[in-house]
Protein backbone atom coordinates (compact mmCIF):
# COMPACT_ATOMS: atom_id res chain seq x y z
CA UNK A 1 0.00 0.00 0.00
CA UNK A 2 1.24 3.47 -0.71
CA UNK A 3 1.56 6.13 2.00
CA UNK A 4 -1.69 7.96 1.17
CA UNK A 5 -3.66 4.73 1.02
CA UNK A 6 -2.09 3.67 4.35
CA UNK A 7 -3.36 6.85 5.98
CA UNK A 8 -6.90 6.24 4.74
CA UNK A 9 -6.79 2.60 5.83
CA UNK A 10 -5.36 3.57 9.24
CA UNK A 11 -8.30 5.95 9.66
CA UNK A 12 -10.71 3.14 8.71
CA UNK A 13 -9.06 0.85 11.30
CA UNK A 14 -9.23 3.54 13.99
CA UNK A 15 -12.93 4.03 13.30
CA UNK A 16 -13.55 0.28 13.27
CA UNK A 17 -11.89 -0.33 16.63
CA UNK A 18 -12.88 2.85 18.45
CA UNK A 19 -14.58 2.85 21.84
CA UNK A 20 -12.40 -0.02 23.07
CA UNK A 21 -13.73 -2.58 20.59
CA UNK A 22 -11.22 -5.32 19.90
CA UNK A 23 -13.26 -7.61 17.61
CA UNK A 24 -14.79 -6.64 14.28
CA UNK A 25 -15.98 -8.29 11.10
CA UNK A 26 -14.21 -6.58 8.23
CA UNK A 27 -14.25 -7.12 4.48
CA UNK A 28 -10.60 -6.99 3.44
CA UNK A 29 -8.41 -7.41 0.39
CA UNK A 30 -5.30 -9.57 0.71
CA UNK A 31 -3.16 -6.41 0.86
CA UNK A 32 -5.28 -4.94 3.66
CA UNK A 33 -5.13 -8.23 5.56
CA UNK A 34 -1.33 -8.33 5.33
CA UNK A 35 -1.15 -4.70 6.51
CA UNK A 36 -3.26 -5.49 9.60
CA UNK A 37 -1.09 -8.50 10.38
CA UNK A 38 2.06 -6.36 10.14
CA UNK A 39 0.62 -3.46 12.13
CA UNK A 40 -0.87 -5.73 14.82
CA UNK A 41 1.39 -8.81 14.95
CA UNK A 42 -0.60 -10.33 17.85
CA UNK A 43 -3.90 -10.00 16.02
CA UNK A 44 -6.04 -13.06 15.30
CA UNK A 45 -7.78 -13.21 11.93
CA UNK A 46 -10.32 -15.83 10.87
CA UNK A 47 -12.03 -16.09 7.52
CA UNK A 48 -15.77 -16.13 8.15
CA UNK A 49 -17.69 -19.22 7.13
CA UNK A 50 -20.00 -18.78 4.21
CA UNK A 51 -17.44 -16.63 2.43
CA UNK A 52 -17.14 -17.77 -1.15
CA UNK A 53 -14.01 -19.69 -2.10
CA UNK A 54 -13.99 -18.06 -5.50
CA UNK A 55 -11.37 -15.37 -5.75
CA UNK A 56 -13.23 -12.20 -4.83
CA UNK A 57 -11.27 -9.01 -4.35
CA UNK A 58 -12.38 -8.75 -0.71
CA UNK A 59 -13.31 -11.42 1.82
CA UNK A 60 -15.05 -11.15 5.20
CA UNK A 61 -12.84 -11.80 8.24
CA UNK A 62 -13.26 -11.65 11.98
CA UNK A 63 -10.36 -9.53 13.22
CA UNK A 64 -9.28 -9.52 16.88
CA UNK A 65 -6.63 -7.02 17.88
CA UNK A 66 -4.88 -6.85 21.22
CHARMM-style PDB file with segment names, atoms N, HN, CA, C and O in Angstrom:
ATOM      1  N   UNK     1       0.848  -1.180   0.000  1.00  0.00      PROA
ATOM      2  CA  UNK     1       0.000   0.000   0.000  1.00  0.00      PROA
ATOM      3  C   UNK     1       0.889   1.237   0.000  1.00  0.00      PROA
ATOM      4  O   UNK     1       1.936   1.265   0.647  1.00  0.00      PROA
ATOM      5  N   UNK     2       0.463   2.243  -0.725  1.00  0.00      PROA
ATOM      6  HN  UNK     2      -0.387   2.219  -1.251  1.00  0.00      PROA
ATOM      7  CA  UNK     2       1.241   3.471  -0.715  1.00  0.00      PROA
ATOM      8  C   UNK     2       0.902   4.296   0.527  1.00  0.00      PROA
ATOM      9  O   UNK     2      -0.055   3.996   1.241  1.00  0.00      PROA
ATOM     10  N   UNK     3       1.696   5.336   0.775  1.00  0.00      PROA
ATOM     11  HN  UNK     3       2.473   5.580   0.195  1.00  0.00      PROA
ATOM     12  CA  UNK     3       1.559   6.133   2.000  1.00  0.00      PROA
ATOM     13  C   UNK     3       0.167   6.744   2.154  1.00  0.00      PROA
ATOM     14  O   UNK     3      -0.415   6.687   3.237  1.00  0.00      PROA
ATOM     15  N   UNK     4      -0.367   7.322   1.092  1.00  0.00      PROA
ATOM     16  HN  UNK     4       0.105   7.368   0.212  1.00  0.00      PROA
ATOM     17  CA  UNK     4      -1.686   7.962   1.171  1.00  0.00      PROA
ATOM     18  C   UNK     4      -2.773   6.930   1.446  1.00  0.00      PROA
ATOM     19  O   UNK     4      -3.682   7.178   2.239  1.00  0.00      PROA
ATOM     20  N   UNK     5      -2.683   5.781   0.798  1.00  0.00      PROA
ATOM     21  HN  UNK     5      -1.945   5.580   0.154  1.00  0.00      PROA
ATOM     22  CA  UNK     5      -3.661   4.728   1.016  1.00  0.00      PROA
ATOM     23  C   UNK     5      -3.545   4.187   2.444  1.00  0.00      PROA
ATOM     24  O   UNK     5      -4.552   3.857   3.069  1.00  0.00      PROA
ATOM     25  N   UNK     6      -2.294   4.097   2.965  1.00  0.00      PROA
ATOM     26  HN  UNK     6      -1.475   4.366   2.456  1.00  0.00      PROA
ATOM     27  CA  UNK     6      -2.091   3.670   4.350  1.00  0.00      PROA
ATOM     28  C   UNK     6      -2.809   4.590   5.319  1.00  0.00      PROA
ATOM     29  O   UNK     6      -3.450   4.123   6.260  1.00  0.00      PROA
ATOM     30  N   UNK     7      -2.707   5.896   5.098  1.00  0.00      PROA
ATOM     31  HN  UNK     7      -2.186   6.276   4.334  1.00  0.00      PROA
ATOM     32  CA  UNK     7      -3.358   6.854   5.984  1.00  0.00      PROA
ATOM     33  C   UNK     7      -4.863   6.660   5.991  1.00  0.00      PROA
ATOM     34  O   UNK     7      -5.485   6.685   7.053  1.00  0.00      PROA
ATOM     35  N   UNK     8      -5.457   6.467   4.822  1.00  0.00      PROA
ATOM     36  HN  UNK     8      -4.951   6.446   3.959  1.00  0.00      PROA
ATOM     37  CA  UNK     8      -6.901   6.239   4.741  1.00  0.00      PROA
ATOM     38  C   UNK     8      -7.297   4.934   5.398  1.00  0.00      PROA
ATOM     39  O   UNK     8      -8.332   4.863   6.061  1.00  0.00      PROA
ATOM     40  N   UNK     9      -6.488   3.898   5.225  1.00  0.00      PROA
ATOM     41  HN  UNK     9      -5.647   3.956   4.687  1.00  0.00      PROA
ATOM     42  CA  UNK     9      -6.794   2.605   5.830  1.00  0.00      PROA
ATOM     43  C   UNK     9      -6.583   2.661   7.335  1.00  0.00      PROA
ATOM     44  O   UNK     9      -7.344   2.050   8.086  1.00  0.00      PROA
ATOM     45  N   UNK    10      -5.558   3.388   7.792  1.00  0.00      PROA
ATOM     46  HN  UNK    10      -4.940   3.884   7.183  1.00  0.00      PROA
ATOM     47  CA  UNK    10      -5.356   3.575   9.235  1.00  0.00      PROA
ATOM     48  C   UNK    10      -6.559   4.273   9.870  1.00  0.00      PROA
ATOM     49  O   UNK    10      -6.975   3.925  10.975  1.00  0.00      PROA
ATOM     50  N   UNK    11      -7.108   5.252   9.168  1.00  0.00      PROA
ATOM     51  HN  UNK    11      -6.770   5.535   8.270  1.00  0.00      PROA
ATOM     52  CA  UNK    11      -8.303   5.950   9.663  1.00  0.00      PROA
ATOM     53  C   UNK    11      -9.490   4.987   9.740  1.00  0.00      PROA
ATOM     54  O   UNK    11     -10.244   5.003  10.713  1.00  0.00      PROA
ATOM     55  N   UNK    12      -9.652   4.158   8.723  1.00  0.00      PROA
ATOM     56  HN  UNK    12      -9.040   4.144   7.932  1.00  0.00      PROA
ATOM     57  CA  UNK    12     -10.708   3.141   8.714  1.00  0.00      PROA
ATOM     58  C   UNK    12     -10.543   2.195   9.909  1.00  0.00      PROA
ATOM     59  O   UNK    12     -11.520   1.875  10.586  1.00  0.00      PROA
ATOM     60  N   UNK    13      -9.309   1.748  10.168  1.00  0.00      PROA
ATOM     61  HN  UNK    13      -8.515   2.008   9.618  1.00  0.00      PROA
ATOM     62  CA  UNK    13      -9.061   0.848  11.305  1.00  0.00      PROA
ATOM     63  C   UNK    13      -9.371   1.536  12.630  1.00  0.00      PROA
ATOM     64  O   UNK    13      -9.982   0.939  13.516  1.00  0.00      PROA
ATOM     65  N   UNK    14      -8.950   2.788  12.763  1.00  0.00      PROA
ATOM     66  HN  UNK    14      -8.454   3.273  12.043  1.00  0.00      PROA
ATOM     67  CA  UNK    14      -9.235   3.538  13.987  1.00  0.00      PROA
ATOM     68  C   UNK    14     -10.730   3.642  14.227  1.00  0.00      PROA
ATOM     69  O   UNK    14     -11.201   3.454  15.349  1.00  0.00      PROA
ATOM     70  N   UNK    15     -11.471   3.941  13.179  1.00  0.00      PROA
ATOM     71  HN  UNK    15     -11.089   4.095  12.268  1.00  0.00      PROA
ATOM     72  CA  UNK    15     -12.931   4.027  13.303  1.00  0.00      PROA
ATOM     73  C   UNK    15     -13.543   2.670  13.638  1.00  0.00      PROA
ATOM     74  O   UNK    15     -14.491   2.590  14.419  1.00  0.00      PROA
ATOM     75  N   UNK    16     -13.010   1.617  13.056  1.00  0.00      PROA
ATOM     76  HN  UNK    16     -12.240   1.682  12.421  1.00  0.00      PROA
ATOM     77  CA  UNK    16     -13.552   0.277  13.271  1.00  0.00      PROA
ATOM     78  C   UNK    16     -13.348  -0.201  14.701  1.00  0.00      PROA
ATOM     79  O   UNK    16     -14.199  -0.900  15.251  1.00  0.00      PROA
ATOM     80  N   UNK    17     -12.230   0.170  15.304  1.00  0.00      PROA
ATOM     81  HN  UNK    17     -11.538   0.738  14.858  1.00  0.00      PROA
ATOM     82  CA  UNK    17     -11.893  -0.327  16.626  1.00  0.00      PROA
ATOM     83  C   UNK    17     -11.971   0.753  17.703  1.00  0.00      PROA
ATOM     84  O   UNK    17     -11.327   0.640  18.746  1.00  0.00      PROA
ATOM     85  N   UNK    18     -12.756   1.795  17.452  1.00  0.00      PROA
ATOM     86  HN  UNK    18     -13.279   1.886  16.605  1.00  0.00      PROA
ATOM     87  CA  UNK    18     -12.877   2.853  18.447  1.00  0.00      PROA
ATOM     88  C   UNK    18     -13.746   2.373  19.613  1.00  0.00      PROA
ATOM     89  O   UNK    18     -14.367   1.313  19.539  1.00  0.00      PROA
ATOM     90  N   UNK    19     -13.780   3.134  20.646  1.00  0.00      PROA
ATOM     91  HN  UNK    19     -13.276   3.995  20.706  1.00  0.00      PROA
ATOM     92  CA  UNK    19     -14.578   2.848  21.841  1.00  0.00      PROA
ATOM     93  C   UNK    19     -14.171   1.544  22.510  1.00  0.00      PROA
ATOM     94  O   UNK    19     -14.999   0.891  23.145  1.00  0.00      PROA
ATOM     95  N   UNK    20     -12.898   1.155  22.375  1.00  0.00      PROA
ATOM     96  HN  UNK    20     -12.225   1.686  21.859  1.00  0.00      PROA
ATOM     97  CA  UNK    20     -12.403  -0.024  23.068  1.00  0.00      PROA
ATOM     98  C   UNK    20     -12.760  -1.353  22.433  1.00  0.00      PROA
ATOM     99  O   UNK    20     -12.463  -2.405  22.998  1.00  0.00      PROA
ATOM    100  N   UNK    21     -13.390  -1.326  21.275  1.00  0.00      PROA
ATOM    101  HN  UNK    21     -13.631  -0.471  20.816  1.00  0.00      PROA
ATOM    102  CA  UNK    21     -13.730  -2.576  20.595  1.00  0.00      PROA
ATOM    103  C   UNK    21     -12.447  -3.278  20.174  1.00  0.00      PROA
ATOM    104  O   UNK    21     -11.506  -2.633  19.712  1.00  0.00      PROA
ATOM    105  N   UNK    22     -12.409  -4.593  20.333  1.00  0.00      PROA
ATOM    106  HN  UNK    22     -13.174  -5.116  20.709  1.00  0.00      PROA
ATOM    107  CA  UNK    22     -11.220  -5.320  19.903  1.00  0.00      PROA
ATOM    108  C   UNK    22     -11.554  -6.429  18.904  1.00  0.00      PROA
ATOM    109  O   UNK    22     -10.655  -7.121  18.426  1.00  0.00      PROA
ATOM    110  N   UNK    23     -12.847  -6.604  18.585  1.00  0.00      PROA
ATOM    111  HN  UNK    23     -13.577  -6.042  18.974  1.00  0.00      PROA
ATOM    112  CA  UNK    23     -13.263  -7.610  17.606  1.00  0.00      PROA
ATOM    113  C   UNK    23     -14.210  -6.953  16.610  1.00  0.00      PROA
ATOM    114  O   UNK    23     -15.160  -6.268  16.990  1.00  0.00      PROA
ATOM    115  N   UNK    24     -13.935  -7.173  15.342  1.00  0.00      PROA
ATOM    116  HN  UNK    24     -13.164  -7.729  15.034  1.00  0.00      PROA
ATOM    117  CA  UNK    24     -14.791  -6.640  14.279  1.00  0.00      PROA
ATOM    118  C   UNK    24     -14.816  -7.616  13.113  1.00  0.00      PROA
ATOM    119  O   UNK    24     -13.872  -8.377  12.900  1.00  0.00      PROA
ATOM    120  N   UNK    25     -15.895  -7.584  12.372  1.00  0.00      PROA
ATOM    121  HN  UNK    25     -16.662  -6.966  12.545  1.00  0.00      PROA
ATOM    122  CA  UNK    25     -15.976  -8.294  11.103  1.00  0.00      PROA
ATOM    123  C   UNK    25     -15.691  -7.274  10.019  1.00  0.00      PROA
ATOM    124  O   UNK    25     -16.406  -6.282   9.878  1.00  0.00      PROA
ATOM    125  N   UNK    26     -14.641  -7.529   9.255  1.00  0.00      PROA
ATOM    126  HN  UNK    26     -14.060  -8.335   9.369  1.00  0.00      PROA
ATOM    127  CA  UNK    26     -14.207  -6.582   8.228  1.00  0.00      PROA
ATOM    128  C   UNK    26     -14.056  -7.291   6.897  1.00  0.00      PROA
ATOM    129  O   UNK    26     -13.615  -8.438   6.836  1.00  0.00      PROA
ATOM    130  N   UNK    27     -14.423  -6.604   5.845  1.00  0.00      PROA
ATOM    131  HN  UNK    27     -14.781  -5.671   5.895  1.00  0.00      PROA
ATOM    132  CA  UNK    27     -14.248  -7.116   4.482  1.00  0.00      PROA
ATOM    133  C   UNK    27     -12.939  -6.551   3.959  1.00  0.00      PROA
ATOM    134  O   UNK    27     -12.813  -5.343   3.757  1.00  0.00      PROA
ATOM    135  N   UNK    28     -11.953  -7.438   3.736  1.00  0.00      PROA
ATOM    136  HN  UNK    28     -12.056  -8.419   3.900  1.00  0.00      PROA
ATOM    137  CA  UNK    28     -10.598  -6.994   3.442  1.00  0.00      PROA
ATOM    138  C   UNK    28     -10.043  -7.618   2.175  1.00  0.00      PROA
ATOM    139  O   UNK    28     -10.372  -8.752   1.826  1.00  0.00      PROA
ATOM    140  N   UNK    29      -9.197  -6.859   1.493  1.00  0.00      PROA
ATOM    141  HN  UNK    29      -8.930  -5.938   1.777  1.00  0.00      PROA
ATOM    142  CA  UNK    29      -8.410  -7.407   0.386  1.00  0.00      PROA
ATOM    143  C   UNK    29      -7.205  -8.121   0.987  1.00  0.00      PROA
ATOM    144  O   UNK    29      -6.933  -7.973   2.179  1.00  0.00      PROA
ATOM    145  N   UNK    30      -6.494  -8.877   0.198  1.00  0.00      PROA
ATOM    146  HN  UNK    30      -6.715  -8.997  -0.770  1.00  0.00      PROA
ATOM    147  CA  UNK    30      -5.301  -9.571   0.707  1.00  0.00      PROA
ATOM    148  C   UNK    30      -4.244  -8.567   1.152  1.00  0.00      PROA
ATOM    149  O   UNK    30      -3.535  -8.824   2.126  1.00  0.00      PROA
ATOM    150  N   UNK    31      -4.119  -7.447   0.479  1.00  0.00      PROA
ATOM    151  HN  UNK    31      -4.695  -7.237  -0.312  1.00  0.00      PROA
ATOM    152  CA  UNK    31      -3.158  -6.409   0.858  1.00  0.00      PROA
ATOM    153  C   UNK    31      -3.534  -5.793   2.201  1.00  0.00      PROA
ATOM    154  O   UNK    31      -2.672  -5.581   3.053  1.00  0.00      PROA
ATOM    155  N   UNK    32      -4.816  -5.509   2.389  1.00  0.00      PROA
ATOM    156  HN  UNK    32      -5.516  -5.682   1.697  1.00  0.00      PROA
ATOM    157  CA  UNK    32      -5.275  -4.941   3.661  1.00  0.00      PROA
ATOM    158  C   UNK    32      -5.069  -5.932   4.805  1.00  0.00      PROA
ATOM    159  O   UNK    32      -4.674  -5.544   5.905  1.00  0.00      PROA
ATOM    160  N   UNK    33      -5.333  -7.195   4.547  1.00  0.00      PROA
ATOM    161  HN  UNK    33      -5.653  -7.510   3.654  1.00  0.00      PROA
ATOM    162  CA  UNK    33      -5.134  -8.229   5.557  1.00  0.00      PROA
ATOM    163  C   UNK    33      -3.665  -8.295   5.984  1.00  0.00      PROA
ATOM    164  O   UNK    33      -3.363  -8.345   7.176  1.00  0.00      PROA
ATOM    165  N   UNK    34      -2.765  -8.294   5.017  1.00  0.00      PROA
ATOM    166  HN  UNK    34      -3.010  -8.253   4.049  1.00  0.00      PROA
ATOM    167  CA  UNK    34      -1.328  -8.326   5.327  1.00  0.00      PROA
ATOM    168  C   UNK    34      -0.913  -7.096   6.132  1.00  0.00      PROA
ATOM    169  O   UNK    34      -0.097  -7.200   7.048  1.00  0.00      PROA
ATOM    170  N   UNK    35      -1.466  -5.941   5.796  1.00  0.00      PROA
ATOM    171  HN  UNK    35      -2.128  -5.856   5.051  1.00  0.00      PROA
ATOM    172  CA  UNK    35      -1.152  -4.702   6.508  1.00  0.00      PROA
ATOM    173  C   UNK    35      -1.576  -4.801   7.972  1.00  0.00      PROA
ATOM    174  O   UNK    35      -0.824  -4.410   8.865  1.00  0.00      PROA
ATOM    175  N   UNK    36      -2.777  -5.322   8.220  1.00  0.00      PROA
ATOM    176  HN  UNK    36      -3.388  -5.640   7.495  1.00  0.00      PROA
ATOM    177  CA  UNK    36      -3.258  -5.491   9.598  1.00  0.00      PROA
ATOM    178  C   UNK    36      -2.338  -6.440  10.356  1.00  0.00      PROA
ATOM    179  O   UNK    36      -1.987  -6.182  11.508  1.00  0.00      PROA
ATOM    180  N   UNK    37      -1.950  -7.528   9.716  1.00  0.00      PROA
ATOM    181  HN  UNK    37      -2.235  -7.737   8.781  1.00  0.00      PROA
ATOM    182  CA  UNK    37      -1.093  -8.503  10.379  1.00  0.00      PROA
ATOM    183  C   UNK    37       0.295  -7.930  10.681  1.00  0.00      PROA
ATOM    184  O   UNK    37       0.917  -8.323  11.668  1.00  0.00      PROA
ATOM    185  N   UNK    38       0.783  -7.017   9.857  1.00  0.00      PROA
ATOM    186  HN  UNK    38       0.277  -6.698   9.056  1.00  0.00      PROA
ATOM    187  CA  UNK    38       2.063  -6.357  10.135  1.00  0.00      PROA
ATOM    188  C   UNK    38       1.921  -5.296  11.224  1.00  0.00      PROA
ATOM    189  O   UNK    38       2.782  -5.172  12.094  1.00  0.00      PROA
ATOM    190  N   UNK    39       0.844  -4.542  11.170  1.00  0.00      PROA
ATOM    191  HN  UNK    39       0.144  -4.643  10.463  1.00  0.00      PROA
ATOM    192  CA  UNK    39       0.617  -3.460  12.129  1.00  0.00      PROA
ATOM    193  C   UNK    39       0.285  -4.001  13.517  1.00  0.00      PROA
ATOM    194  O   UNK    39       0.702  -3.435  14.527  1.00  0.00      PROA
ATOM    195  N   UNK    40      -0.468  -5.104  13.561  1.00  0.00      PROA
ATOM    196  HN  UNK    40      -0.807  -5.565  12.740  1.00  0.00      PROA
ATOM    197  CA  UNK    40      -0.874  -5.727  14.821  1.00  0.00      PROA
ATOM    198  C   UNK    40      -0.420  -7.198  14.807  1.00  0.00      PROA
ATOM    199  O   UNK    40      -1.227  -8.091  14.549  1.00  0.00      PROA
ATOM    200  N   UNK    41       0.860  -7.446  15.081  1.00  0.00      PROA
ATOM    201  HN  UNK    41       1.516  -6.720  15.290  1.00  0.00      PROA
ATOM    202  CA  UNK    41       1.387  -8.814  14.948  1.00  0.00      PROA
ATOM    203  C   UNK    41       0.711  -9.835  15.865  1.00  0.00      PROA
ATOM    204  O   UNK    41       0.765 -11.033  15.584  1.00  0.00      PROA
ATOM    205  N   UNK    42       0.083  -9.398  16.942  1.00  0.00      PROA
ATOM    206  HN  UNK    42       0.039  -8.425  17.170  1.00  0.00      PROA
ATOM    207  CA  UNK    42      -0.596 -10.328  17.849  1.00  0.00      PROA
ATOM    208  C   UNK    42      -2.079 -10.494  17.510  1.00  0.00      PROA
ATOM    209  O   UNK    42      -2.821 -11.146  18.245  1.00  0.00      PROA
ATOM    210  N   UNK    43      -2.501  -9.904  16.405  1.00  0.00      PROA
ATOM    211  HN  UNK    43      -1.899  -9.374  15.808  1.00  0.00      PROA
ATOM    212  CA  UNK    43      -3.903 -10.001  16.016  1.00  0.00      PROA
ATOM    213  C   UNK    43      -4.246 -11.434  15.610  1.00  0.00      PROA
ATOM    214  O   UNK    43      -3.381 -12.203  15.190  1.00  0.00      PROA
ATOM    215  N   UNK    44      -5.512 -11.766  15.745  1.00  0.00      PROA
ATOM    216  HN  UNK    44      -6.214 -11.141  16.087  1.00  0.00      PROA
ATOM    217  CA  UNK    44      -6.040 -13.062  15.297  1.00  0.00      PROA
ATOM    218  C   UNK    44      -7.046 -12.762  14.198  1.00  0.00      PROA
ATOM    219  O   UNK    44      -7.938 -11.933  14.374  1.00  0.00      PROA
ATOM    220  N   UNK    45      -6.902 -13.435  13.069  1.00  0.00      PROA
ATOM    221  HN  UNK    45      -6.177 -14.109  12.926  1.00  0.00      PROA
ATOM    222  CA  UNK    45      -7.777 -13.207  11.927  1.00  0.00      PROA
ATOM    223  C   UNK    45      -8.333 -14.550  11.469  1.00  0.00      PROA
ATOM    224  O   UNK    45      -7.587 -15.500  11.228  1.00  0.00      PROA
ATOM    225  N   UNK    46      -9.668 -14.612  11.355  1.00  0.00      PROA
ATOM    226  HN  UNK    46     -10.274 -13.841  11.551  1.00  0.00      PROA
ATOM    227  CA  UNK    46     -10.317 -15.826  10.871  1.00  0.00      PROA
ATOM    228  C   UNK    46     -11.229 -15.476   9.707  1.00  0.00      PROA
ATOM    229  O   UNK    46     -12.010 -14.527   9.775  1.00  0.00      PROA
ATOM    230  N   UNK    47     -11.120 -16.248   8.649  1.00  0.00      PROA
ATOM    231  HN  UNK    47     -10.486 -17.019   8.594  1.00  0.00      PROA
ATOM    232  CA  UNK    47     -12.031 -16.095   7.517  1.00  0.00      PROA
ATOM    233  C   UNK    47     -13.406 -16.562   7.989  1.00  0.00      PROA
ATOM    234  O   UNK    47     -13.526 -17.628   8.592  1.00  0.00      PROA
ATOM    235  N   UNK    48     -14.431 -15.777   7.720  1.00  0.00      PROA
ATOM    236  HN  UNK    48     -14.333 -14.910   7.230  1.00  0.00      PROA
ATOM    237  CA  UNK    48     -15.775 -16.135   8.153  1.00  0.00      PROA
ATOM    238  C   UNK    48     -16.355 -17.231   7.278  1.00  0.00      PROA
ATOM    239  O   UNK    48     -16.163 -17.233   6.063  1.00  0.00      PROA
ATOM    240  N   UNK    49     -17.060 -18.155   7.896  1.00  0.00      PROA
ATOM    241  HN  UNK    49     -17.216 -18.153   8.884  1.00  0.00      PROA
ATOM    242  CA  UNK    49     -17.693 -19.225   7.132  1.00  0.00      PROA
ATOM    243  C   UNK    49     -18.770 -18.636   6.247  1.00  0.00      PROA
ATOM    244  O   UNK    49     -19.357 -17.601   6.563  1.00  0.00      PROA
ATOM    245  N   UNK    50     -19.017 -19.289   5.163  1.00  0.00      PROA
ATOM    246  HN  UNK    50     -18.541 -20.130   4.907  1.00  0.00      PROA
ATOM    247  CA  UNK    50     -19.999 -18.779   4.214  1.00  0.00      PROA
ATOM    248  C   UNK    50     -19.393 -17.828   3.197  1.00  0.00      PROA
ATOM    249  O   UNK    50     -20.061 -17.417   2.247  1.00  0.00      PROA
ATOM    250  N   UNK    51     -18.126 -17.477   3.396  1.00  0.00      PROA
ATOM    251  HN  UNK    51     -17.584 -17.810   4.167  1.00  0.00      PROA
ATOM    252  CA  UNK    51     -17.442 -16.632   2.431  1.00  0.00      PROA
ATOM    253  C   UNK    51     -17.066 -17.494   1.235  1.00  0.00      PROA
ATOM    254  O   UNK    51     -16.500 -18.577   1.387  1.00  0.00      PROA
ATOM    255  N   UNK    52     -17.379 -17.014   0.077  1.00  0.00      PROA
ATOM    256  HN  UNK    52     -17.839 -16.135  -0.046  1.00  0.00      PROA
ATOM    257  CA  UNK    52     -17.137 -17.766  -1.147  1.00  0.00      PROA
ATOM    258  C   UNK    52     -15.663 -18.106  -1.319  1.00  0.00      PROA
ATOM    259  O   UNK    52     -14.793 -17.297  -0.996  1.00  0.00      PROA
ATOM    260  N   UNK    53     -15.386 -19.292  -1.824  1.00  0.00      PROA
ATOM    261  HN  UNK    53     -16.093 -19.949  -2.086  1.00  0.00      PROA
ATOM    262  CA  UNK    53     -14.006 -19.689  -2.095  1.00  0.00      PROA
ATOM    263  C   UNK    53     -13.532 -19.210  -3.453  1.00  0.00      PROA
ATOM    264  O   UNK    53     -12.350 -19.327  -3.776  1.00  0.00      PROA
ATOM    265  N   UNK    54     -14.446 -18.669  -4.256  1.00  0.00      PROA
ATOM    266  HN  UNK    54     -15.407 -18.574  -3.993  1.00  0.00      PROA
ATOM    267  CA  UNK    54     -13.993 -18.065  -5.503  1.00  0.00      PROA
ATOM    268  C   UNK    54     -13.077 -16.913  -5.150  1.00  0.00      PROA
ATOM    269  O   UNK    54     -13.036 -16.516  -3.986  1.00  0.00      PROA
ATOM    270  N   UNK    55     -12.373 -16.382  -6.058  1.00  0.00      PROA
ATOM    271  HN  UNK    55     -12.407 -16.705  -7.003  1.00  0.00      PROA
ATOM    272  CA  UNK    55     -11.372 -15.370  -5.745  1.00  0.00      PROA
ATOM    273  C   UNK    55     -11.938 -13.958  -5.816  1.00  0.00      PROA
ATOM    274  O   UNK    55     -11.648 -13.220  -6.757  1.00  0.00      PROA
ATOM    275  N   UNK    56     -12.735 -13.582  -4.835  1.00  0.00      PROA
ATOM    276  HN  UNK    56     -12.970 -14.181  -4.070  1.00  0.00      PROA
ATOM    277  CA  UNK    56     -13.235 -12.198  -4.825  1.00  0.00      PROA
ATOM    278  C   UNK    56     -12.112 -11.252  -4.410  1.00  0.00      PROA
ATOM    279  O   UNK    56     -11.115 -11.673  -3.823  1.00  0.00      PROA
ATOM    280  N   UNK    57     -12.285  -9.989  -4.717  1.00  0.00      PROA
ATOM    281  HN  UNK    57     -13.094  -9.646  -5.194  1.00  0.00      PROA
ATOM    282  CA  UNK    57     -11.265  -9.006  -4.355  1.00  0.00      PROA
ATOM    283  C   UNK    57     -11.200  -8.810  -2.850  1.00  0.00      PROA
ATOM    284  O   UNK    57     -10.126  -8.554  -2.306  1.00  0.00      PROA
ATOM    285  N   UNK    58     -12.347  -8.929  -2.164  1.00  0.00      PROA
ATOM    286  HN  UNK    58     -13.220  -9.137  -2.607  1.00  0.00      PROA
ATOM    287  CA  UNK    58     -12.377  -8.751  -0.711  1.00  0.00      PROA
ATOM    288  C   UNK    58     -13.164  -9.892  -0.083  1.00  0.00      PROA
ATOM    289  O   UNK    58     -14.146 -10.381  -0.643  1.00  0.00      PROA
ATOM    290  N   UNK    59     -12.707 -10.300   1.093  1.00  0.00      PROA
ATOM    291  HN  UNK    59     -11.910  -9.903   1.548  1.00  0.00      PROA
ATOM    292  CA  UNK    59     -13.307 -11.419   1.821  1.00  0.00      PROA
ATOM    293  C   UNK    59     -13.615 -10.946   3.240  1.00  0.00      PROA
ATOM    294  O   UNK    59     -12.898 -10.113   3.794  1.00  0.00      PROA
ATOM    295  N   UNK    60     -14.689 -11.485   3.823  1.00  0.00      PROA
ATOM    296  HN  UNK    60     -15.272 -12.162   3.373  1.00  0.00      PROA
ATOM    297  CA  UNK    60     -15.052 -11.152   5.198  1.00  0.00      PROA
ATOM    298  C   UNK    60     -14.200 -11.936   6.179  1.00  0.00      PROA
ATOM    299  O   UNK    60     -14.031 -13.149   6.048  1.00  0.00      PROA
ATOM    300  N   UNK    61     -13.657 -11.213   7.184  1.00  0.00      PROA
ATOM    301  HN  UNK    61     -13.794 -10.228   7.291  1.00  0.00      PROA
ATOM    302  CA  UNK    61     -12.837 -11.802   8.242  1.00  0.00      PROA
ATOM    303  C   UNK    61     -13.307 -11.291   9.589  1.00  0.00      PROA
ATOM    304  O   UNK    61     -13.816 -10.176   9.704  1.00  0.00      PROA
ATOM    305  N   UNK    62     -13.131 -12.123  10.612  1.00  0.00      PROA
ATOM    306  HN  UNK    62     -12.718 -13.029  10.519  1.00  0.00      PROA
ATOM    307  CA  UNK    62     -13.258 -11.651  11.978  1.00  0.00      PROA
ATOM    308  C   UNK    62     -11.850 -11.277  12.413  1.00  0.00      PROA
ATOM    309  O   UNK    62     -10.939 -12.103  12.362  1.00  0.00      PROA
ATOM    310  N   UNK    63     -11.671 -10.037  12.838  1.00  0.00      PROA
ATOM    311  HN  UNK    63     -12.411  -9.365  12.880  1.00  0.00      PROA
ATOM    312  CA  UNK    63     -10.358  -9.530  13.220  1.00  0.00      PROA
ATOM    313  C   UNK    63     -10.381  -9.195  14.703  1.00  0.00      PROA
ATOM    314  O   UNK    63     -11.212  -8.412  15.165  1.00  0.00      PROA
ATOM    315  N   UNK    64      -9.453  -9.802  15.445  1.00  0.00      PROA
ATOM    316  HN  UNK    64      -8.778 -10.437  15.071  1.00  0.00      PROA
ATOM    317  CA  UNK    64      -9.281  -9.522  16.878  1.00  0.00      PROA
ATOM    318  C   UNK    64      -7.918  -8.900  17.065  1.00  0.00      PROA
ATOM    319  O   UNK    64      -6.895  -9.506  16.748  1.00  0.00      PROA
ATOM    320  N   UNK    65      -7.910  -7.669  17.588  1.00  0.00      PROA
ATOM    321  HN  UNK    65      -8.741  -7.176  17.845  1.00  0.00      PROA
ATOM    322  CA  UNK    65      -6.626  -7.018  17.882  1.00  0.00      PROA
ATOM    323  C   UNK    65      -6.438  -6.980  19.386  1.00  0.00      PROA
ATOM    324  O   UNK    65      -7.399  -7.028  20.153  1.00  0.00      PROA
ATOM    325  N   UNK    66      -5.187  -6.892  19.787  1.00  0.00      PROA
ATOM    326  HN  UNK    66      -4.406  -6.852  19.163  1.00  0.00      PROA
ATOM    327  CA  UNK    66      -4.876  -6.852  21.221  1.00  0.00      PROA
ATOM    328  C   UNK    66      -4.186  -5.574  21.567  1.00  0.00      PROA
ATOM    329  OT1 UNK    66      -3.842  -5.352  22.728  1.00  0.00      PROA
TER     330      UNK     66
END
